Structures are given as C-alpha cells and as structure tokens.
Amino acid sequence: MALSESQRERAKNLFKKLGLKGFNEPKKTPSHDTKSHVVVAKVGDEFKVIRFGQQGIEGAGKNPKSEEQKKRREAFKARHKENIKKGKFSAAYWSNKVKWILIIGLWLNL
C-alpha cells in the first residue's frame, strides 16, 4: 500500500526538519541534548521518529578492540534482547544496528 497524500507531506516535513534523506536511514544528532541518533522508521504504511543512543557514548563497533568493549556489547545485547526483537519501531533495534554492529560470523559462532 502507498502512503496517503497527508502521510507523504508529514514524512517530507519530518525529513526536512530532521535533515534526513529518507525512511530507515539513521543520522547522527550531535546537537541533541541526550540522544546521539535519529531515524524515521517505516514498516508498511506506518512510520514514526525514533531517537536512540546515549550522547557521547560509543558502541563497540564491528571489531571490539578490548575485552571491556566485548563485555559491554554482550551486556547490551543481553539486556535489550527482547526490545531488539520488536523490530524497527524499537530504539534498541536501531541502537543495536548502528552502534553495536556485529560481524555475522561472531553472531553465528562460526
């Protein structure tokens, strides 16, 4: 299904206001007081603004360099496992995807 005219106009205004290129494309927000990223998440015909990530805190990234970073990543994933499963309308989903990226081999224990 396509978005209605009013939904398209609302989305266009959100993109302009937040400086985004489109749906499901996260962007850093260094000037925001508390959250480090923003995204307009879209599933089907529904969309909403999701702000996520603690300002000033880095995730472990693709290649954690220390045991401390590995433990932080494991703790985050354990703590937010259920929220990550909720999908694109969850801040934990986006934080996991953007700030706590995992190499597929590590995730699958290959």
C-alpha positions, 0 to 999 in steps of 0.5 A: 500500500502507498502512503496517503497524500497527508502521510507523504507531506508529514514524512517530507516535513519530518525529513526536512526538519530532521535533515534526513534523506529518507525512511530507515536511514539513521543520522547522527544528532550531535546537537541533541541534548541526550540522544546521539541518533535519529531515524524515521522508521517505516514498516508498511504504511506506518512510520514514526521518529525514533531517537536512540543512543546515549550522547557521547557514548560509543558502541563497540563497533564491528571489531571490539578492540578490548575485552571491556568493549566485548563485555559491554556489547554482550551486556547490551545485547543481553539486556535489550534482547527482547526490545531488539526483537520488536523490530524497527519501531524499537530504539534498541533495534536501531541502537543495536544496528548502528552502534553495536554492529556485529560481524555475522560470523561472531553472531553465528559462532562460526 
